[in-house]
Amino acid sequence: MSNAFAHRHARLLRALATVLLSLTAACTTRPFQPSPPAYKLWAKPGVSEQGVRSAMLDCGFVDSAYVDGTVMTNNDYARAQLCMIDKRFVYQDRRILCADVPELPACANVARGKTFGSDPDIDPARLDRRPVRAPAYSDWSRPGTDTEGVKRAMLACGYTTVTEPIHTMLLNDIAAAELCMIDQQFRYARPASALLCKNPPGLPACRNRKIDAQQCCAPPTPAEAR
């Protein structure tokens, strides 16, 4: 993998981790403005604001105002959005998460051409042109451990998937799993800055934890290769 691609991948991971589920409205909202509370993004004739909030909680939203990747996974958020649509609520912003991340398990049966928002659907060809992200297990290595051994170690450390954990795991759980892999003497193929414990927000798993960046991870990407 080239340094430039690795850097782009790390930036994407950080964006997913910090903008997180501001796919709460990431796909949705207006640049350079605070996102509105989530309940403002849904409407149904004859239903009050309190009714919207109650429906959201019934659909699985942890909070009807603000959530992020510390309390909901991307997949759970997408499922909750689809539940609201099933209840005949109308999405008031640009497009739901499944329009931008159709690979989420919750989005498997959502047809293209429907965004349930104000924007037209993203061209499927454009989605197909996205760089293929390497599976998460390719980020870890240890002398004498083959790929299947890496996968087993990841599962033992708490990963629920060895391919794309950012979609289906809470951020704190991913951070704890990353630290576990480091404790097991696995080396991370990306710079330490790509670890969740090196990025905001502060997660409980990261508290009082010092990480030896030289031992754990790949060297920082040179500025000229970014």
Buried (B, 14 or more C-beta within 10 A) or exposed (E): EEBEEBBBBBBBBBEBBBEBBBBBBBBBBEEEEEBBBBBBBBEBEEBEEEBBBBBBBEBBBBBBEBBBBBBBBBBBBBBBBBBBBEBEBEBEBBBBBBBBBBEBEBBEEBEEEEBBBEEEBBEEEEBEEEEEBBBBBBBBBBEEBEEEBBBBBBBEBBBBBBBBBBBBBBBBBBBBBBBBBBEBEBBBBBBBBBBBBBBEBEBEBBEEEEBEBEEBBBEEBEEEEE
